[in-house]
């Protein structure tokens, strides 16, 4: 796939990191971690679709809020996790051999539940990898990170306002792409939004407003933004800009977080070895722990991340400082 033209600055910035990792891991262990197991991938895909439809069925038939609310929460996280599966497609971490037509189909399939363009996500995400640490060429950092460091503004990312924020960011970045790529993205986005509207109308007609709210509106518009934001907070918002080893956050998590996020809490490990399939990331995390300890890469829990982000009003893409008020505000305006 044709991608936009960027400086690809991360390659040079991470030169020492690559050397260290190559020395740390025996080559046979690296090869084993990169081993793609399509059966394992599609077993998880089937599980996710079963979860999605089971949650929808429960939310349709059960009106008791003690039951449908936690199920709707799980449905929202499940919708988000299709972007994790799309992420596997982008990094070609599904099959041992190249299967362009099937991979194209899977990209469209995995992009649909969240309502995004598979092509836009592919280019956007690869530009993010190749320009990690660059304030301008990393599109996620340049367009999606909050420019106003205020608690109320950060909270908007956990609400339906996330959708206009994200699509505005995507539109600005897409404007820099070649025309043929822009047209493909526009078609994908139009078809996806059209199908989502059709599903919503069908649910409303057949089940009524209450069913529509429980099965679609609440999981998609209220829960999905929370899952998206929480996952993103564990990626690159608490980092050390001076050390490429720490340009992502280390979030070891536990079995519950690994289930809820399909192992995507291991984002630092993914940036170290971006082609390792997501089902091998917990093993990679365990193998990297001596390296983390040696270089002072500390583990963060999601509770800590939320505390620093909302309570201490942490500035994105900066280090944690020992005392409040000592954060680097040189590139962001803080509203107290």
SEDRENZA-188520 format. One record per atom (N, C-alpha, C, O): x, y, z; residue in three letters. Coordinates in steps of 0.1 Angstrom, whole numbers, plus 5000, padded with zeros to 4 digits. Each point is the difference from the previous one (the first is absolute). Layout:
N
XYZala;...
***
This chain:
336
500849885000unk;499250125000unk;500950125000unk;501050015007unk;498650094985unk;500750135000unk;499850075013unk;498850015005unk;502250055000unk;499950085012unk;500450144998unk;500650034989unk;499050065020unk;500450144998unk;501550015003unk;500749915006unk;499950214990unk;501450025001unk;500350075013unk;499550115002unk;501349835006unk;500450055013unk;501549995001unk;500749934992unk;499950135018unk;501549995002unk;500549875005unk;501149974998unk;498049955009unk;500449875006unk;501150025010unk;501049935000unk;498850165009unk;501150045009unk;500349905011unk;501150005005unk;497949924998unk;500249905011unk;501149904997unk;500749965009unk;499550014979unk;501049904996unk;501450055005unk;500749925006unk;499650204992unk;501350055005unk;500050025016unk;501049975006unk;497950084999unk;499950025014unk;500149875009unk;500650015011unk;499049884983unk;500049885007unk;501149904997unk;499949885002unk;501150184991unk;501149914996unk;500749935012unk;500249884999unk;500150195011unk;500649945012unk;499149895006unk;500449905005unk;498350144996unk;499049915006unk;500049874992unk;500049895006unk;500050114981unk;500049884991unk;501249925003unk;499949875001unk;501350195000unk;501249925003unk;499949935013unk;500449885002unk;499150195008unk;499949945014unk;499049885000unk;500349905006unk;498650124987unk;499149895000unk;500549884992unk;499749885004unk;501050144985unk;500649894993unk;501049935008unk;500249884999unk;500650195009unk;500949945009unk;499449935012unk;500549895005unk;498350164999unk;499349945012unk;499349874997unk;500049915008unk;499550084980unk;499249884996unk;500849914990unk;500650054990unk;499549825013unk;500549914990unk;499150004988unk;498850025001unk;501849964987unk;499350014988unk;498849904999unk;499050034995unk;501349855010unk;498949895000unk;498850045008unk;498949974997unk;501350115014unk;498950045008unk;499250114993unk;498850005001unk;501950094992unk;499450104992unk;499149944989unk;498850044998unk;501749864995unk;499349934990unk;498849935006unk;498950004994unk;501249945018unk;498949935006unk;498950105004unk;498849974998unk;501650155007unk;499050105003unk;499250054988unk;498850045001unk;501949964988unk;499350054987unk;499249904993unk;499450034990unk;500649855015unk;499349894993unk;498550035000unk;499450025010unk;500149984978unk;498550034998unk;499249875000unk;500449904993unk;498650095014unk;499149895001unk;498650044996unk;499250045009unk;500449944978unk;498750054996unk;498949935008unk;499050075002unk;501149815002unk;499049935007unk;499750075013unk;498950025004unk;502250025003unk;499950075013unk;499350144998unk;499150045007unk;501350034982unk;499450134997unk;498549994998unk;499350075006unk;500349834985unk;498649994997unk;499249945011unk;498850035000unk;501849905009unk;499249955011unk;499750125009unk;498850005005unk;502150094996unk;499750125008unk;499050094993unk;499150065006unk;501049954981unk;499050084992unk;498649945002unk;499050075002unk;500949804997unk;498649935002unk;499550035014unk;498850035002unk;502149975008unk;499650035013unk;499550145001unk;499050035007unk;501750064987unk;499550145001unk;498750034993unk;499250075005unk;500649864984unk;498650014993unk;499049945009unk;498950065001unk;501349835005unk;499149935009unk;499750095011unk;498850025005unk;502250055001unk;499850095011unk;499150124996unk;499150045007unk;501250014981unk;499350124995unk;498549964998unk;499150085005unk;500649814989unk;498649964997unk;499349965013unk;498850025002unk;501949915007unk;499549965013unk;499650125008unk;498950005006unk;502050104995unk;499750125007unk;498850074994unk;499150055007unk;500849964980unk;498950064993unk;498749935003unk;498950065003unk;501149804998unk;498849925003unk;499650035014unk;498850025002unk;502149985007unk;499650035014unk;499450145002unk;499050025006unk;501750084988unk;499550145001unk;498650014993unk;499250095004unk;500549834986unk;498750014993unk;498949945009unk;499050065001unk;501349835005unk;499049925007unk;499850045015unk;499049975006unk;502150095000unk;500050025014unk;499950155003unk;500950084996unk;498149965012unk;499950155003unk;500450035014unk;500050125004unk;500449785004unk;500550025014unk;501450074999unk;500949944995unk;499250185010unk;501350074999unk;501149945007unk;501250024996unk;498549905014unk;501149935007unk;500749894991unk;501149965003unk;498250004986unk;500549904991unk;500550074987unk;501149984996unk;498050104998unk;500450054987unk;501150115000unk;500750014991unk;499450065020unk;501150115001unk;501449934999unk;500850054992unk;499549865017unk;501349944999unk;500249924986unk;501150004995unk;497949955000unk;500149934987unk;500250114989unk;500849974991unk;498650145010unk;500250114990unk;501550055001unk;500650044990unk;499949965023unk;501450045001unk;500949904993unk;501050054993unk;498849835009unk;500849904993unk;499850014985unk;501049984992unk;497850055003unk;499850014986unk;500850124994unk;500649994989unk;499450125019unk;500850124995unk;501549974999unk;500650044990unk;499949895020unk;501449964999unk;500349904989unk;501050004993unk;498049915004unk;500149914989unk;500050074987unk;500849964991unk;498450145007unk;500050084988unk;501450064998unk;500550004989unk;500050065022unk;501350064999unk;501149904996unk;500950034992unk;499049855013unk;501049904997unk;500149964986unk;501049934996unk;498050104996unk;500249974985unk;501050094994unk;500649974990unk;499750145016unk;501150094996unk;501349935003unk;501050024993unk;499149905017unk;501249925003unk;500249904990unk;501149974996unk;497849965000unk;500149904989unk;500450074987unk;500849954992unk;498750175005unk;500450084989unk;501550035000unk;500750004990unk;499750035022unk;501550035002unk;500849884996unk;501150014995unk;498549865008unk;500749884996unk;500049994985unk;501049964994unk;497950084999unk;500050004986unk;501050104994unk;500749974990unk;499450155016unk;500950104995unk;501449955001unk;500850034991unk;499649905019unk;501349965002unk;500349864994unk;501149945002unk;497950014991unk;500249874993unk;500449895010unk;500949924997unk;498450085014unk;500449915011unk;499049885001unk;499849945010unk;499550034979unk;499049904999unk;500549874994unk;499949895005unk;500650124982unk;500449894992unk;501549994999unk;500750105001unk;499849784996unk;501449984998unk;500450064986unk;501050054998unk;498149934992unk;500250044987unk;499150124997unk;499150035007unk;501250044982unk;499250124996unk;498749964993unk;500149914991unk;498950145014unk;498649974994unk;499350134998unk;499150045008unk;501350044981unk;499550144999unk;498550015000unk;499450095006unk;499949824986unk;498550024999unk;499349965014unk;499150085004unk;501449825002unk;499449965013unk;500350115010unk;499250035009unk;502050024991unk;500450105010unk;499250134997unk;499650075010unk;500149964978unk;499250124997unk;498649985006unk;499450095006unk;500049794992unk;498749975005unk;500050015015unk;499150065006unk;501949885001unk;500150005014unk;500150155005unk;499550035011unk;501350054982unk;500150145004unk;498750075000unk;499650075010unk;499649914980unk;498650064999unk;499149945011unk;499250075006unk;500949804996unk;499249945010unk;500350055014unk;499150035008unk;502249974996unk;500450055013unk;499750155002unk;499850045012unk;500350044978unk;499750145001unk;498650035002unk;499750115006unk;499449814989unk;498650035000unk;499450035014unk;499350105002unk;500949815008unk;499350025013unk;500250145006unk;499250065006unk;502149994993unk;500350135006unk;499650124990unk;500050115005unk;499749864983unk;499550114991unk;501150074993unk;499850124996unk;501449835003unk;501150074994unk;500449954987unk;499549894996unk;501350184996unk;500549954987unk;501349925002unk;500950045007unk;499149844988unk;501149915001unk;501250064994unk;501149995005unk;498850074983unk;501150064993unk;500650125008unk;501250015002unk;497950075003unk;500550125008unk;500749955012unk;501150065004unk;498449845003unk;500749955012unk;501349944997unk;501050025007unk;499149914981unk;501349944996unk;501150114998unk;501149995006unk;498650114987unk;501050104997unk;500350085012unk;501150035004unk;497850015004unk;500250085012unk;500849925010unk;500950065006unk;498949814996unk;500749935010unk;501449974996unk;500950015009unk;499449964978unk;501449984996unk;500850135001unk;501250005004unk;498250114993unk;500750135002unk;500350035014unk;501050055004unk;498149905005unk;500250015015unk;501249925004unk;500950055007unk;499249834988unk;501249925003unk;501350064995unk;501050015007unk;499050034981unk;501250044993unk;500550145005unk;501150044998unk;498050035009unk;500350145004unk;499750025015unk;499850115005unk;500349785003unk;499750015014unk;501050105006unk;501249994998unk;498350095011unk;500850115006unk;500150134993unk;500550105005unk;499049904983unk;500050134992unk;498650075002unk;499049944997unk;501150185007unk;498850085003unk;499150034988unk;498850025001unk;501849984987unk;499350044988unk;499749874991unk;498949994996unk;502049935002unk;499849894991unk;499349885006unk;499549914992unk;500550085021unk;499149895006unk;498650065000unk;499750085008unk;499449864984unk;498650064999unk;499249995013unk;499250085003unk;501049815004unk;499349985012unk;500350105010unk;499250065007unk;502149984994unk;500550105010unk;499650144995unk;499650085007unk;500649944980unk;499850144994unk;498550045000unk;499750115003unk;499449794994unk;498650044998unk;499149955011unk;499050065003unk;501349835003unk;499149945010unk;500350035014unk;499050005008unk;502250024996unk;500350035014unk;499450135004unk;500050104992unk;499449915020unk;499450135004unk;501050115000unk;501149995007unk;498650124987unk;500950125000unk;499750095012unk;500850085004unk;498049915001unk;499750075012unk;500149915012unk;499249905001unk;501750125008unk;500249915012unk;499150055011unk;500450055010unk;498349924989unk;499050045010unk;499249875003unk;499749924990unk;499950065022unk;499349885004unk;498749994992unk;499749894995unk;499550215004unk;498749994993unk;500249974986unk;499249934994unk;501950125000unk;500249974986unk;500449854998unk;499649944990unk;501350025019unk;500449854999unk;498849915002unk;499949904993unk;499150145015unk;498849925002unk;499249984988unk;499349914998unk;500850194993unk;499250004988unk;500449874991unk;499149954993unk;502150015009unk;500549884992unk;499349875005unk;500049904993unk;499450115019unk;499249885005unk;498650014998unk;499249935005unk;500350164986unk;498650024997unk;499949994984unk;500949984993unk;497850035002unk;499850004986unk;500750114992unk;500249994988unk;500350115019unk;500850104994unk;501349944993unk;500650064991unk;499849835014unk;501249934994unk;499849984985unk;501050024993unk;497849955003unk;499849974985unk;500350124992unk;500849994990unk;498750135012unk;500450124992unk;501550035002unk;500650054990unk;499949935022unk;501450035002unk;500949914991unk;500950044993unk;498749835007unk;500849904992unk;499950034985unk;501050004993unk;497750015003unk;499850024985unk;500650134995unk;500450014989unk;499650095020unk;500650134996unk;501549984998unk;500650054990unk;500049885020unk;501549974999unk;500349914987unk;500950034993unk;498249875005unk;500249924988unk;499950084987unk;500749984991unk;498350115009unk;499850074988unk;501250104997unk;500450014988unk;500150055022unk;501250094998unk;501249924995unk;500750044991unk;499549845015unk;501249924995unk;499749954986unk;501049994992unk;497849965005unk;499749944987unk;500250114989unk;500349964989unk;499550165014unk;500250114990unk;501450004994unk;500250064989unk;500749885018unk;501450004995unk;500349884992unk;501149994994unk;498049925004unk;500249874993unk;499750034985unk;499450104996unk;501249814995unk;499750014986unk;498549984997unk;499249955008unk;500350114981unk;498650014997unk;499349864999unk;498949985005unk;501849924989unk;499449874999unk;499849945014unk;499049935002unk;501950095007unk;499949955014unk;498850075007unk;499249945007unk;500750194991unk;498950085006unk;498649954995unk;499149995008unk;500949984979unk;498749954995unk;499649865006unk;498949985003unk;502149934998unk;499849875006unk;499550025014unk;499049935005unk;501650155003unk;499650035014unk;498650055001unk;499249965008unk;500550134983unk;498650065000unk;499049904997unk;498950005006unk;501349914984unk;499149894997unk;499849915012unk;498949975004unk;502249995002unk;499949915012unk;499350065011unk;499149945007unk;501150194996unk;499450075011unk;498550014997unk;499249985009unk;500450064979unk;498650024996unk;499249875002unk;498949995005unk;501749904990unk;499449875000unk;499849955015unk;499049965004unk;502150065004unk;499949965014unk;499050085008unk;499249945007unk;500850194991unk;499050085007unk;498649974996unk;499149995008unk;500749984979unk;498749974994unk;499549875006unk;498849995004unk;502149914998unk;499649875005unk;499750015015unk;499049945005unk;501750155002unk;499850025014unk;498650075002unk;499249965009unk;500550134983unk;498750075001unk;498849904997unk;499050005006unk;501349914984unk;499049904996unk;499749915012unk;498949965003unk;502249995004unk;499849925011unk;499350075011unk;499149945007unk;501250184996unk;499350085010unk;498550014997unk;499249995009unk;500550044979unk;498650024996unk;499349865001unk;498850005005unk;501849904991unk;499449865001unk;499749975014unk;498949945004unk;502150085005unk;499849975014unk;498950095006unk;499249955008unk;500750174988unk;498950095005unk;498749964996unk;499050005007unk;500849964980unk;498749964994unk;499649875007unk;498849985003unk;502149924998unk;499649875004unk;499949995016unk;499249925005unk;501650155002unk;500049995014unk;499650125008unk;499749995012unk;500250124982unk;499750135007unk;501250075005unk;501149955000unk;498650175006unk;501150085005unk;500849945011unk;501250025001unk;498149915008unk;500749955012unk;501049894995unk;501249995005unk;498449924986unk;500949904994unk;501150074992unk;501249955002unk;498550154990unk;501050074993unk;501150055009unk;501250004998unk;498350065013unk;501050065010unk;500949905006unk;501250015001unk;498149885004unk;500849905007unk;501049924991unk;501149975004unk;498450004984unk;500849914991unk;501150084992unk;501049944996unk;498750195001unk;500950074991unk;500450135005unk;501350035001unk;497850065003unk;500450145003unk;500950015012unk;501050074999unk;498749865012unk;500850015012unk;501349934998unk;501150055003unk;499049824992unk;501349944998unk;500950084991unk;501250015002unk;498250044987unk;500850064989unk;500450145004unk;501250044999unk;497850045005unk;500350145002unk;500450045014unk;500650115002unk;499149815008unk;500450035014unk;501249915005unk;500950055007unk;499149824990unk;501049915005unk;501350004991unk;501150015006unk;498749994981unk;501149994991unk;501050125003unk;501249985000unk;498350155001unk;501050105003unk;500849985013unk;501250045000unk;498249905010unk;500749985012unk;501149894998unk;501250025004unk;498549874989unk;500949904997unk;501250054991unk;501149985003unk;498550104987unk;501050064991unk;501050095008unk;501249994998unk;498250105010unk;500850105007unk;500949935011unk;501250035001unk;498349875006unk;500849935010unk;501149934993unk;501250005005unk;498549934984unk;501149934993unk;501150104995unk;501249975001unk;498350144994unk;501050104995unk;500850065011unk;501250034998unk;498249995013unk;500850065011unk;501249915004unk;501050055006unk;498849824992unk;501149915003unk;501049984989unk;500949915001unk;499150174989unk;500949994989unk;501250105001unk;501149955003unk;498650184995unk;501250094998unk;499850135008unk;500750104997unk;498449905013unk;499850135007unk;500950025012unk;500350115004unk;500249785002unk;500950015011unk;501349934995unk;500249885000unk;500850214995unk;501249954994unk;501250085005unk;499850105007unk;501449864988unk;501250095002unk;500450044986unk;500649924993unk;499250205004unk;500450054986unk;501449994997unk;500450004988unk;500549995022unk;501449994998unk;500549864998unk;501249984997unk;498049925005unk;500449864999unk;499149924991unk;498949975004unk;501550004984unk;499149924991unk;499549875006unk;499049944995unk;501850005014unk;499549885007unk;498750025007unk;499249915002unk;500550225002unk;498850035008unk;499150094992unk;499350085006unk;500649914981unk;499150084992unk;498649945000unk;499150064994unk;500749835012unk;498749945003unk;500049975015unk;501049985006unk;497750004999unk;499949975014unk;500049855002unk;499549924991unk;501150035019unk;500049865004unk;498849975009unk;499850065011unk;499249864984unk;498849965007unk;499949855000unk;499549944991unk;501150005020unk;499949855000unk;498649955001unk;499749904994unk;499550175014unk;498649965001unk;499849865007unk;501049955007unk;497849994992unk;499749875006unk;499149934990unk;499850054989unk;499749835015unk;499249934990unk;498850074996unk;499649994988unk;499850095021unk;498850074996unk;500250114990unk;499350014990unk;501850075012unk;500350104990unk;500549944986unk;499650054990unk;501149845011unk;500449934988unk;498849954992unk;499950004988unk;499149955020unk;498749964993unk;499350124994unk;499549994989unk;500350115019unk;499250124996unk;500650074988unk;499350064992unk;502149945007unk;500750074990unk;500749914990unk;500850054992unk;498949825008unk;500749914991unk;501550025000unk;500750004989unk;499950015023unk;501450015002unk;500650134995unk;501250025000unk;497950084995unk;500650124995unk;500550105011unk;500550104997unk;499349865016unk;500650075010unk;501649994999unk;500750095005unk;499849814988unk;501449994998unk;500550084988unk;500549944990unk;499250195011unk;500350084988unk;501550034999unk;500550014989unk;500250005022unk;501550024999unk;500649894994unk;500950014991unk;498849875012unk;500549884994unk;499749994985unk;500949964993unk;498050095004unk;499650004986unk;500950094992unk;500449974988unk;499950155017unk;500950094993unk;501549955000unk;500750034990unk;499649895019unk;501449934999unk;500049904989unk;501050004993unk;497949925006unk;500049904990unk;498650004993unk;499149935005unk;500750164985unk;498650034996unk;499449884992unk;498850014998unk;501949894998unk;499449894992unk;499749885009unk;499649904995unk;500650115018unk;499749895009unk;498549995001unk;499450105004unk;499949794993unk;498649995002unk;499550035014unk;500749975009unk;498150084992unk;499550055013unk;499949895010unk;500150035012unk;499749844984unk;499949895010unk;501349975005unk;500149925010unk;501050134985unk;501449975005unk;500550125009unk;501149995005unk;498150124995unk;500550115008unk;500249985015unk;501050055006unk;498149885001unk;500349975014unk;501349935002unk;500750035010unk;499649874982unk;501349935001unk;501150094997unk;501050005007unk;498950094983unk;501150104998unk;500250095012unk;501150035003unk;497850015003unk;500150095012unk;500849935011unk;500850065006unk;498949814996unk;500749935011unk;501549994996unk;500850015009unk;499549964979unk;501449994996unk;500750135000unk;501350005002unk;498050114997unk;500750135000unk;500250065014unk;500750105001unk;498749845009unk;500150065013unk;501450025006unk;500250105006unk;500749814991unk;501450035005unk;500650134992unk;500750085006unk;498949934982unk;500450124992unk;499450125006unk;500750115001unk;498049895002unk;499350115006unk;500750045013unk;500250125003unk;500149785005unk;500650035013unk;501450074998unk;500350095008unk;500449864983unk;501450054998unk;499950154996unk;500950085004unk;498149964988unk;500050134994unk;498950095007unk;499750114995unk;499849845016unk;499050095007unk;498750034993unk;499550105002unk;500049804991unk;498750014994unk;499049955009unk;499849885002unk;499550215005unk;499149975011unk;498649964995unk;499550054990unk;499949865017unk;498649954997unk;499050105005unk;500250055012unk;498849974981unk;498950095004unk;498749924999unk;499749924991unk;499450105019unk;498749945000unk;499050104994unk;500350125000unk;498649844995unk;499050094995unk;499450105010unk;499750114997unk;500249845016unk;499650095011unk;501050125001unk;499650115002unk;501749854998unk;501050115001unk;500050094988unk;500050135002unk;499849824986unk;499950084988unk;498950105001unk;500150114997unk;498749845007unk;498850095001unk;500250105011unk;499650124998unk;501149855013unk;500350105011unk;500950114994unk;499750125002unk;501349844992unk;500950104994unk;499450084989unk;500250135000unk;499049814992unk;499450074989unk;498950105004unk;500050114996unk;499149845012unk;498850095004unk;500250085013unk;499750125000unk;500949815010unk;500150075013unk;501250105000unk;499850115004unk;501349844992unk;501250084999unk;500250084987unk;500950084999unk;498149904992unk;500050074988unk;501349994992unk;500650104996unk;499949785002unk;501349974993unk;500050064986unk;499049984993unk;502150075003unk;500150054986unk;500449884991unk;500949935004unk;498450054985unk;500349884992unk;501450014994unk;500650104997unk;500049785002unk;501349984994unk;501150065008unk;501050054995unk;498949955018unk;501050055009unk;500349895012unk;499249915001unk;501850125006unk;500449915011unk;499150035012unk;499450115002unk;500549795007unk;499450035013unk;501050075009unk;501249965000unk;498450145006unk;500950085009unk;499649975015unk;498949965003unk;502150055006unk;499749975014unk;499050095007unk;499349955009unk;500650174986unk;499050095007unk;499150064990unk;500450034988unk;498449995016unk;499050074991unk;500550144997unk;500550075009unk;499249984979unk;500450134996unk;501350014994unk;500450114996unk;500449785004unk;501350004994unk;500049944986unk;501149984994unk;497750005000unk;500049944987unk;500550104989unk;499950125002unk;500649834987unk;500550084990unk;498850064992unk;499349924993unk;500450215008unk;498950064994unk;500550084988unk;499250094995unk;502049895000unk;500550084990unk;499249994987unk;500150094991unk;499349795006unk;499349984988unk;498549985001unk;499449964991unk;500150075021unk;498649985002unk;499550115010unk;500750045009unk;498150004989unk;499450105009unk;499149935010unk;499149924996unk;501150105017unk;499349935010unk;498950095006unk;500250125003unk;498649834998unk;498950075006unk;499749935013unk;499649885001unk;500550195010unk;499749955013unk;498650025004unk;499549965011unk;
***
